Amino acid sequence: MATHKSAIKRHRQSERRRQRNVSIKSHVKTRVKAVIASVESKDADKAKETLHRAVKVIDKAAAKGVMHKNKASRKISRLAKKVNSLSQAG
């Protein structure tokens, strides 16, 4: 453990940020799972609704720096592709 005053403060800050990041990442994963579940149940309306919510959460995570903007775009793109394939098939 660090003994300098500045190092102790840095440790506190990084721990708070880590906990916040874990929370945000968990929220993103939950929303993504909801989209995938609604796609698998072949419910197009519910899939579009859950996609909209997931996109909002993913964009916020990217804006806060928890997730890289390109990773966020890739996740959104892949989810949208799944939802769109559902509406085209049905």
N, CA, C and O of each residue as an XYZ file, in Angstrom:
360
protein
N       0.850     -1.191      0.000
C       0.000      0.000      0.000
C       0.886      1.242      0.000
O       1.953      1.267      0.613
N       0.419      2.264     -0.699
C       1.172      3.512     -0.820
C       1.162      4.268      0.511
O       0.209      4.182      1.285
N       2.242      5.008      0.755
C       2.316      5.768      2.004
C       2.329      7.271      1.783
O       2.114      8.030      2.728
N       2.576      7.721      0.552
C       2.538      9.161      0.265
C       1.095      9.637      0.254
O       0.183      8.907     -0.136
N       0.912     10.866      0.686
C      -0.426     11.435      0.758
C      -1.109     11.447     -0.610
O      -2.290     11.117     -0.723
N      -0.362     11.830     -1.644
C      -0.925     11.899     -2.994
C      -1.249     10.511     -3.530
O      -2.236     10.335     -4.244
N      -0.425      9.529     -3.192
C      -0.661      8.156     -3.656
C      -1.883      7.554     -2.978
O      -2.627      6.786     -3.588
N      -2.085      7.906     -1.715
C      -3.262      7.417     -0.991
C      -4.526      7.998     -1.609
O      -5.522      7.296     -1.787
N      -4.478      9.281     -1.934
C      -5.630      9.929     -2.562
C      -5.903      9.307     -3.933
O      -7.055      9.061     -4.291
N      -4.837      9.054     -4.694
C      -4.992      8.429     -6.007
C      -5.644      7.057     -5.883
O      -6.487      6.681     -6.698
N      -5.245      6.322     -4.861
C      -5.820      4.994     -4.633
C      -7.320      5.095     -4.354
O      -8.115      4.317     -4.881
N      -7.691      6.061     -3.521
C      -9.115      6.279     -3.215
C      -9.888      6.623     -4.479
O     -10.973      6.090     -4.713
N      -9.332      7.511     -5.293
C      -9.996      7.933     -6.522
C     -10.166      6.770     -7.498
O     -11.234      6.581     -8.081
N      -9.101      6.003     -7.661
C      -9.171      4.892     -8.614
C     -10.168      3.831     -8.152
O     -10.836      3.206     -8.976
N     -10.269      3.628     -6.849
C     -11.227      2.654     -6.326
C     -12.668      3.113     -6.580
O     -13.522      2.315     -6.965
N     -12.926      4.404     -6.362
C     -14.269      4.940     -6.643
C     -14.603      4.802     -8.119
O     -15.715      4.408     -8.470
N     -13.652      5.124     -8.986
C     -13.868      5.019    -10.439
C     -14.088      3.575    -10.853
O     -14.940      3.295    -11.697
N     -13.324      2.647    -10.265
C     -13.465      1.234    -10.594
C     -14.870      0.742    -10.244
O     -15.505      0.040    -11.030
N     -15.345      1.118     -9.063
C     -16.684      0.697     -8.651
C     -17.759      1.281     -9.562
O     -18.727      0.600     -9.903
N     -17.588      2.535     -9.952
C     -18.547      3.169    -10.856
C     -18.537      2.476    -12.218
O     -19.590      2.228    -12.805
N     -17.337      2.167    -12.714
C     -17.212      1.498    -14.006
C     -17.834      0.115    -13.982
O     -18.504     -0.279    -14.936
N     -17.622     -0.626    -12.906
C     -18.204     -1.966    -12.771
C     -19.723     -1.877    -12.819
O     -20.378     -2.691    -13.470
N     -20.275     -0.897    -12.135
C     -21.718     -0.714    -12.102
C     -22.273     -0.404    -13.492
O     -23.284     -0.974    -13.905
N     -21.614      0.492    -14.201
C     -22.070      0.887    -15.537
C     -21.953     -0.281    -16.511
O     -22.860     -0.525    -17.306
N     -20.825     -1.008    -16.448
C     -20.639     -2.165    -17.330
C     -21.700     -3.224    -17.075
O     -22.200     -3.852    -18.009
N     -22.037     -3.418    -15.818
C     -23.065     -4.397    -15.463
C     -24.417     -3.992    -16.047
O     -25.162     -4.830    -16.556
N     -24.719     -2.707    -15.969
C     -25.981     -2.191    -16.523
C     -26.031     -2.415    -18.034
O     -27.065     -2.804    -18.577
N     -24.908     -2.167    -18.707
C     -24.833     -2.379    -20.156
C     -25.091     -3.844    -20.485
O     -25.872     -4.158    -21.383
N     -24.431     -4.735    -19.754
C     -24.588     -6.167    -20.006
C     -26.041     -6.613    -19.808
O     -26.555     -7.424    -20.579
N     -26.689     -6.089    -18.786
C     -28.086     -6.433    -18.518
C     -28.983     -6.001    -19.664
O     -29.855     -6.756    -20.094
N     -28.770     -4.786    -20.160
C     -29.579     -4.283    -21.278
C     -29.339     -5.085    -22.561
O     -30.275     -5.350    -23.315
N     -28.092     -5.464    -22.801
C     -27.757     -6.246    -23.989
C     -28.428     -7.623    -23.917
O     -28.968     -8.117    -24.907
N     -28.383     -8.230    -22.730
C     -29.027     -9.532    -22.548
C     -30.529     -9.435    -22.788
O     -31.132    -10.361    -23.331
N     -31.135     -8.323    -22.388
C     -32.568     -8.133    -22.597
C     -32.895     -8.068    -24.088
O     -33.904     -8.616    -24.533
N     -32.039     -7.398    -24.855
C     -32.247     -7.310    -26.312
C     -32.134     -8.695    -26.934
O     -32.978     -9.089    -27.739
N     -31.103     -9.425    -26.563
C     -30.885    -10.762    -27.123
C     -32.038    -11.691    -26.756
O     -32.476    -12.491    -27.583
N     -32.528    -11.593    -25.537
C     -33.649    -12.434    -25.106
C     -34.910    -12.119    -25.897
O     -35.644    -13.031    -26.280
N     -35.168    -10.842    -26.145
C     -36.360    -10.472    -26.902
C     -36.233    -10.874    -28.370
O     -37.236    -11.190    -29.010
N     -35.016    -10.866    -28.912
C     -34.802    -11.320    -30.288
C     -35.043    -12.830    -30.367
O     -35.668    -13.317    -31.309
N     -34.546    -13.558    -29.378
C     -34.718    -15.013    -29.373
C     -36.176    -15.419    -29.198
O     -36.594    -16.474    -29.675
N     -36.958    -14.570    -28.505
C     -38.379    -14.874    -28.331
C     -39.202    -14.434    -29.549
O     -40.418    -14.620    -29.581
N     -38.531    -13.850    -30.548
C     -39.137    -13.429    -31.816
C     -40.248    -12.385    -31.638
O     -41.241    -12.381    -32.365
N     -40.051    -11.508    -30.658
C     -41.003    -10.426    -30.414
C     -40.389     -9.129    -30.956
O     -39.564     -8.500    -30.294
N     -40.804     -8.740    -32.164
C     -40.182     -7.603    -32.851
C     -40.392     -6.277    -32.104
O     -39.466     -5.474    -31.989
N     -41.600     -6.055    -31.603
C     -41.881     -4.790    -30.915
C     -41.066     -4.661    -29.631
O     -40.484     -3.613    -29.351
N     -41.035     -5.737    -28.865
C     -40.265     -5.727    -27.615
C     -38.772     -5.593    -27.915
O     -38.047     -4.930    -27.174
N     -38.317     -6.214    -28.989
C     -36.899     -6.140    -29.367
C     -36.517     -4.704    -29.702
O     -35.454     -4.235    -29.295
N     -37.367     -4.006    -30.435
C     -37.083     -2.610    -30.792
C     -37.060     -1.727    -29.551
O     -36.218     -0.839    -29.424
N     -37.989     -1.981    -28.643
C     -38.055     -1.212    -27.393
C     -36.791     -1.437    -26.551
O     -36.184     -0.484    -26.064
N     -36.407     -2.701    -26.388
C     -35.222     -2.997    -25.578
C     -33.949     -2.509    -26.261
O     -32.997     -2.112    -25.588
N     -33.926     -2.535    -27.583
C     -32.767     -2.011    -28.318
C     -32.605     -0.519    -28.042
O     -31.497     -0.037    -27.805
N     -33.716      0.199    -28.077
C     -33.680      1.638    -27.823
C     -33.090      1.929    -26.444
O     -32.265      2.830    -26.290
N     -33.520      1.156    -25.441
C     -33.001      1.352    -24.077
C     -31.524      0.989    -23.994
O     -30.743      1.671    -23.331
N     -31.150     -0.090    -24.674
C     -29.750     -0.531    -24.640
C     -28.835      0.498    -25.297
O     -27.746      0.777    -24.796
N     -29.279      1.057    -26.418
C     -28.473      2.056    -27.132
C     -28.213      3.263    -26.228
O     -27.107      3.803    -26.199
N     -29.231      3.668    -25.503
C     -29.092      4.813    -24.610
C     -28.036      4.543    -23.533
O     -27.194      5.395    -23.249
N     -28.093      3.357    -22.943
C     -27.148      3.009    -21.880
C     -25.732      2.856    -22.432
O     -24.770      3.294    -21.801
N     -25.600      2.241    -23.598
C     -24.278      2.047    -24.204
C     -23.655      3.398    -24.572
O     -22.466      3.621    -24.347
N     -24.466      4.292    -25.138
C     -23.956      5.626    -25.491
C     -23.486      6.391    -24.255
O     -22.465      7.079    -24.293
N     -24.237      6.265    -23.161
C     -23.838      6.941    -21.923
C     -22.515      6.391    -21.409
O     -21.654      7.142    -20.949
N     -22.362      5.067    -21.493
C     -21.115      4.448    -21.036
C     -19.938      4.949    -21.858
O     -18.861      5.199    -21.317
N     -20.139      5.096    -23.160
C     -19.071      5.596    -24.032
C     -18.767      7.062    -23.718
O     -17.606      7.472    -23.718
N     -19.789      7.833    -23.456
C     -19.605      9.255    -23.152
C     -18.833      9.448    -21.847
O     -18.056     10.394    -21.710
N     -19.053      8.547    -20.893
C     -18.366      8.654    -19.601
C     -16.966      8.055    -19.628
O     -16.222      8.163    -18.653
N     -16.608      7.426    -20.737
C     -15.269      6.878    -20.858
C     -15.132      5.478    -20.294
O     -14.020      4.959    -20.192
N     -16.239      4.859    -19.927
C     -16.201      3.495    -19.406
C     -15.918      2.521    -20.546
O     -15.275      1.487    -20.362
N     -16.411      2.875    -21.712
C     -16.267      2.029    -22.894
C     -15.773      2.921    -24.039
O     -16.184      4.076    -24.142
N     -14.907      2.398    -24.886
C     -14.405      3.161    -26.029
C     -15.555      3.413    -27.007
O     -16.442      2.572    -27.154
N     -15.540      4.556    -27.664
C     -16.647      4.919    -28.549
C     -16.808      3.942    -29.710
O     -17.926      3.678    -30.152
N     -15.692      3.405    -30.205
C     -15.786      2.437    -31.301
C     -16.378      1.117    -30.830
O     -17.129      0.475    -31.564
N     -16.050      0.715    -29.627
C     -16.629     -0.514    -29.065
C     -18.132     -0.331    -28.884
O     -18.914     -1.242    -29.159
N     -18.530      0.848    -28.421
C     -19.948      1.141    -28.237
C     -20.678      1.087    -29.578
O     -21.764      0.515    -29.675
N     -20.085      1.679    -30.602
C     -20.691      1.664    -31.936
C     -20.818      0.239    -32.456
O     -21.831     -0.124    -33.053
N     -19.796     -0.556    -32.227
C     -19.809     -1.943    -32.686
C     -20.913     -2.737    -31.992
O     -21.623     -3.512    -32.633
N     -21.054     -2.544    -30.680
C     -22.100     -3.248    -29.933
C     -23.490     -2.850    -30.436
O     -24.352     -3.703    -30.648
N     -23.691     -1.554    -30.622
C     -24.984     -1.053    -31.087
C     -25.290     -1.600    -32.474
O     -26.413     -2.019    -32.754
N     -24.285     -1.593    -33.332
C     -24.464     -2.079    -34.697
C     -24.871     -3.548    -34.722
O     -25.782     -3.938    -35.453
N     -24.189     -4.352    -33.921
C     -24.489     -5.787    -33.900
C     -25.868     -6.065    -33.326
O     -26.577     -6.950    -33.805
N     -26.252     -5.308    -32.297
C     -27.587     -5.495    -31.727
C     -28.665     -5.079    -32.728
O     -29.677     -5.761    -32.887
N     -28.434     -3.951    -33.399
C     -29.404     -3.458    -34.385
C     -29.551     -4.455    -35.529
O     -30.649     -4.670    -36.042
N     -28.445     -5.052    -35.917
C     -28.467     -6.046    -36.983
C     -29.346     -7.236    -36.591
O     -30.117     -7.741    -37.407
N     -29.226     -7.678    -35.341
C     -30.056     -8.796    -34.862
C     -31.537     -8.427    -34.857
O     -32.386     -9.213    -35.278
N     -31.833     -7.227    -34.377
C     -33.232     -6.780    -34.311
C     -33.801     -6.608    -35.708
O     -34.948     -6.982    -35.953
N     -33.023     -6.048    -36.633
C     -33.489     -5.829    -38.006
C     -33.698     -7.145    -38.735
O     -34.621     -7.262    -39.542
N     -32.858     -8.135    -38.466
C     -33.040     -9.434    -39.116
C     -34.333    -10.091    -38.649
O     -34.960    -10.848    -39.391
N     -34.722     -9.796    -37.418
C     -35.970    -10.332    -36.880
C     -37.168     -9.723    -37.607
O     -38.116    -10.435    -37.938
N     -37.134     -8.422    -37.854
C     -38.259     -7.757    -38.521
C     -38.332     -8.125    -39.998
O     -39.423     -8.141    -40.568
N     -37.194     -8.421    -40.636
C     -37.201     -8.821    -42.044
C     -37.665    -10.261    -42.223
O     -38.305    -10.602    -43.218
N     -37.333    -11.102    -41.242
C     -37.722    -12.527    -41.339
C     -39.221    -12.687    -41.126
O     -39.858    -13.544    -41.739
N     -39.786    -11.843    -40.237
C     -41.198    -11.975    -39.886
C     -42.055    -11.103    -40.653
O     -43.271    -11.109    -40.463
